[in-house]
Amino acid sequence: MKIGFYQFVPEFGNVDKNIDTMVEAVKSADADLVVFPELATSGYLFLDPKEVEATASAVPGPMSDAFLKAAVETDTAVVVGFPEKADGVFYNSALIATHDGKVQVYRKNHLFNEEKLFFKPGNLGFPTFDVKGVKVGVLICFDHMFPEAARTLALDGVQIVCHPANLVLPGFAQITSCCRALENGVFWILANRHGTEDRKGRSLSYSGLSRIVDNRGNVIAQAGAADTGFYGVEIDPAKAFDKKVAPMADLFADRRPELYNKITK
Ligand code: ACM
């Protein structure tokens, strides 16, 4: 299975252009699974809820139709971060469009900083998705700082974690991508953006360095801090079923859940 990410600079507010850029990237990737950054259709640095409303998409709708068409035509599963409008509120979501004609959504559970001014926290739990017989989960950016989130997906049998991100804290996700992959024995695709958004006196810079990590915590593909492009690698996702790190040491069987969760507050 060939998995990958596309690192780029979404143009703030230019949803049509961003979708076109990503659809072209899917077409040229020649991969089974391509992950794009968080809020990749809209940009990240919102200053006013009206900007969220102006750039948000409902699913199904024209945005998901465009990605679904590309997914089916190219036999590729696509994961894309976008602002979602659902039932009159907004979520920081990821679309999962699969080659078999399905569109599904994950809604970010751990909102970061000022995102709380614009979005509701996720209400769908940690769903999983089938990509050609491989179980895939999605976490969005700040979700990576909560080991319980990745653990929940892994205990549910997820083999690949897709991690759309807009990273503004230096180096943290490069650490956690290796840790979460290693401690759970899963593959990890961190799809970050790069560039700087300057908006009315506010500025945020994004750190790039998207990467793919294998089920033992090794980086097997990595973009530079300011690279635009697709990066892909062949993996054997069945390796994620092997939780043994030594003949008598098993990441899952050796857990002691009876000792955990004693401190609840
Ligand atoms: C983040 O969650 N976008 C830092």
Boltz pocket constraint, residues with backbone or C-beta under 6 A from the ligand:
constraints:
  - pocket:
      binder: B
      contacts: [[A, 38], [A, 110], [A, 111], [A, 112], [A, 140], [A, 141], [A, 142], [A, 143], [A, 165], [A, 166], [A, 167], [A, 168], [A, 169]]
      max_distance: 6.0
